[in-house]
Amino acid sequence: MNSSVASHMAGLAYAYGQPQCHGAYKVTPEDFVVEERIAFELSGEGEHLWCWVEKRGENTDWVARQLAQWAGVPVSRVGVAGQKDRHAVTRQWFSIQLPGKQDPEIAAFDHENACILKCVRHQRKLQRGGLSGNRFEITLRQLSGDCADLEQRLFAIQQGGVPNYFGEQRFGRNENNLRQAGALFSGELKRVKRTQRSLIISAVRSWFFNRVLSQRIEQACWNQFLPGDVLQLTGSTRWFADDGSDDLAERVASGDLSPTGPLPGQGDSPSKNRAGALEASVLQERPEWLTGLEKLGLKQDRRALVLRPGDFNWEWLKSDEFNECHPDLKLCFSLPSGSFATAVIRELIQTQ
């Protein structure tokens, strides 16, 4: 195994230098609170019952199974936008297809670590990725080190955001999803479930993206326009290639646009010139993975390099374990769907 793969997350560059504080998060589930956001109103009618569920210390699949049992339907009729952390308190939507059936009694859903907060009917099933984003409340504890440096980082992130890295969750325990990539592409890994195959492919594409982003941080251009860049409008998933407009550098600097990095697949790269050369040098680090992705027929895509947390604020909390120079820190912010809260935490503290 190439050492650059085996130590992938540890080797990624920091936008603001390596943090000078150590700390911990998820000491208790209440230290990591996540709430899903959807960008549309539920109609109040239709064959799908949408359930707003709060869970603590349980994974999303477990909740889906309990909802299916409660409603008396197969779990395949339960829709979910995505997986949420187990070691957390999360509030998320589930949909249950109930054509011609009455709503089950909420009181009959009786579980210690999960409860239904409300139910609303809607015409359509909740689709994977069908969110506008997530709201986070995260408490960092056991802080030690330079808290003045930590506060400077908070202001820097509030102003300029963080690198939009894929988090370590994407790569599996001990980055095992990456370790299986060679066997999948060579055909050695034959008996693999569709979900695991998808996880391996996603991990490989995420590895390429993270490596490109890390290189741009090292070259001090992760949040700046480069000639030949492919750009994305903030708040959108649509992207466009450098068209020679005079204001592109200014729009990137203001946060209206973000440079993007590659999620490789078939076809020629849309990035050119200096941006294209930088990406090409990284993509050639693992040519066998590129070939494997192309053979699978994947369509290439792009992802913003800059992640700007919305409504970013913080509060210092007194701690029973530490003196007032090292209190706990509560963070509140919103992120678009597909982004990782750990990308924010990574720029603030070295975690335990």
Salt bridges, closest charged atoms under 4 A:
GLU30 OE2 - ARG56 NE 2.49
ASP31 OD1 - ARG141 NH2 2.80
GLU35 OE2 - ARG37 NE 3.82
GLU35 OE1 - ARG91 NE 2.83
GLU36 OE2 - LYS84 NZ 2.98
GLU47 OE2 - HIS48 NE2 3.72
GLU54 OE1 - ARG91 NH1 2.86
ASP85 OD2 - LYS26 NZ 2.74
ASP103 OD1 - ARG121 NH2 2.64
GLU137 OE1 - LYS330 NZ 3.78
ASP149 OD2 - ARG153 NE 2.67
ASP229 OD1 - ARG216 NH1 2.72
ASP256 OD2 - ARG251 NE 2.65
GLU279 OE2 - ARG302 NH2 2.67
GLU285 OE2 - ARG211 NH2 2.70
GLU288 OE2 - ARG286 NH2 2.91
GLU324 OE2 - LYS318 NZ 3.93
ASP328 OD2 - ARG141 NH1 2.68
